[in-house]
Amino acid sequence: MPYGSVANVRTITSIRPSDVGFDTDDELNAWLELKRTEIGASIERDRNRTDFDAEGWLEIIDGISDRWGAAFVRFVMANRDSPIVRVDEFNVEMLEENVPGEAIWTDLRRIPRFISKRFVFESGVVKAHPDDATGF
């Protein structure tokens, strides 16, 4: 399930279709919608759950998704012409993809991860019924 909204990502980033090589708003919105779906799947996979609305976390997840989408757009915008950023006359830095970024991961980690029984290894001593005890 996609979280957040294309409108919020566009508002946060002030992106226009021409900024990323699209001719129309519909093309840009479709591209952002695909990314929003991918981000939603990543969030669900990371937290191993889809019940954010039932647990009351939907607004938080929507905000995280919007910020993640905006971080992706910022990376694309910075990287669209060249992966090299000139800092001054002598320093040159390569852009590295660090999306979604540490702050977004930190906020996402505040949502409890659902642990299913299949991932839990249980061990312990099982007491036998007195009639079945071997007596050693």
C-alpha positions as CSV (number, residue, x, y, z in Angstrom):
1,M,0.0,0.0,0.0
2,P,1.4,3.4,-0.9
3,Y,1.7,5.9,1.9
4,G,2.0,9.7,1.9
5,S,0.9,11.6,-1.2
6,V,2.4,12.8,-4.5
7,A,1.0,16.3,-3.7
8,N,3.0,16.4,-0.4
9,V,6.2,15.4,-2.1
10,R,5.7,18.0,-4.8
11,T,5.0,20.7,-2.1
12,I,8.1,19.7,-0.1
13,T,10.4,19.7,-3.1
14,S,8.8,22.3,-5.4
15,I,9.5,20.0,-8.3
16,R,8.2,20.8,-11.7
17,P,7.9,18.3,-14.6
18,S,10.7,20.1,-16.6
19,D,13.1,19.6,-13.6
20,V,13.3,15.9,-14.4
21,G,12.6,15.8,-18.1
22,F,8.8,15.4,-18.2
23,D,6.5,17.4,-20.3
24,T,3.3,17.2,-18.2
25,D,2.2,17.1,-14.6
26,D,0.6,13.8,-15.3
27,E,3.9,12.2,-16.3
28,L,5.6,13.6,-13.2
29,N,2.8,12.4,-10.9
30,A,2.8,8.9,-12.4
31,W,6.6,8.7,-11.9
32,L,6.2,9.9,-8.3
33,E,3.3,7.5,-7.7
34,L,5.5,4.6,-8.8
35,K,8.2,5.7,-6.4
36,R,5.6,6.1,-3.6
37,T,4.4,2.5,-4.2
38,E,8.0,1.3,-3.9
39,I,8.6,3.3,-0.7
40,G,5.4,1.8,0.8
41,A,6.6,-1.7,0.0
42,S,10.0,-1.0,1.6
43,I,8.3,0.4,4.7
44,E,6.0,-2.6,5.0
45,R,8.9,-5.0,4.4
46,D,11.2,-3.3,6.9
47,R,8.6,-3.2,9.7
48,N,7.1,-6.6,8.7
49,R,3.6,-5.3,9.0
50,T,0.7,-3.6,7.1
51,D,-1.6,-2.7,10.0
52,F,-0.3,0.9,10.5
53,D,-3.9,2.4,10.2
54,A,-5.3,-0.1,12.8
55,E,-2.5,0.6,15.2
56,G,-2.8,4.4,14.9
57,W,0.5,5.0,13.1
58,L,-0.8,5.9,9.6
59,E,-0.1,9.6,10.0
60,I,3.5,8.9,11.1
61,I,4.0,6.5,8.2
62,D,2.5,9.0,5.7
63,G,5.0,11.6,7.0
64,I,8.0,9.2,6.7
65,S,6.9,8.2,3.2
66,D,6.6,11.9,2.1
67,R,10.1,12.7,3.5
68,W,11.5,9.6,1.9
69,G,10.0,10.6,-1.5
70,A,11.3,14.1,-1.1
71,A,14.8,12.8,-0.3
72,F,14.7,10.7,-3.5
73,V,13.6,13.7,-5.5
74,R,16.4,15.8,-4.0
75,F,18.9,13.1,-4.9
76,V,17.6,12.9,-8.5
77,M,17.7,16.6,-8.9
78,A,21.3,16.9,-7.6
79,N,22.4,13.9,-9.8
80,R,20.5,14.8,-13.0
81,D,23.3,16.7,-14.7
82,S,26.3,15.0,-13.3
83,P,27.1,12.8,-10.3
84,I,30.0,15.2,-9.5
85,V,29.6,18.2,-7.3
86,R,32.2,21.0,-7.4
87,V,32.6,22.4,-3.9
88,D,35.2,25.0,-4.8
89,E,38.0,25.4,-7.3
90,F,39.9,22.3,-6.2
91,N,37.5,20.1,-4.3
92,V,35.2,17.7,-6.2
93,E,32.8,15.3,-4.5
94,M,30.9,12.4,-6.0
95,L,27.2,12.2,-5.0
96,E,26.4,9.0,-3.1
97,E,22.9,7.7,-2.9
98,N,22.0,8.0,0.8
99,V,18.2,7.8,0.4
100,P,16.2,7.7,2.7
101,G,18.9,8.9,5.1
102,E,19.6,8.3,8.8
103,A,16.9,10.6,10.2
104,I,14.1,8.9,8.2
105,W,15.4,5.4,9.3
106,T,15.5,6.6,12.9
107,D,11.9,7.7,12.7
108,L,10.8,4.5,11.0
109,R,12.5,2.4,13.7
110,R,10.2,4.0,16.3
111,I,7.4,1.9,14.8
112,P,7.5,-1.6,16.4
113,R,8.5,-4.3,14.0
114,F,6.0,-7.2,13.9
115,I,7.6,-10.5,14.9
116,S,5.9,-13.6,13.8
117,K,6.3,-16.9,15.5
118,R,8.1,-18.4,12.6
119,F,11.1,-16.1,13.3
120,V,11.2,-17.0,17.0
121,F,13.3,-19.9,18.2
122,E,12.0,-21.3,21.5
123,S,14.0,-23.6,23.6
124,G,13.6,-24.9,27.1
125,V,13.1,-28.0,29.3
126,V,9.9,-30.0,28.7
127,K,8.9,-31.8,31.8
128,A,7.7,-35.3,31.3
129,H,4.6,-36.7,32.9
130,P,5.6,-38.7,36.1
131,D,4.3,-41.9,34.5
132,D,6.6,-41.3,31.4
133,A,9.7,-40.4,33.4
134,T,12.6,-42.7,32.9
135,G,14.1,-42.2,36.3
136,F,17.7,-41.4,35.5
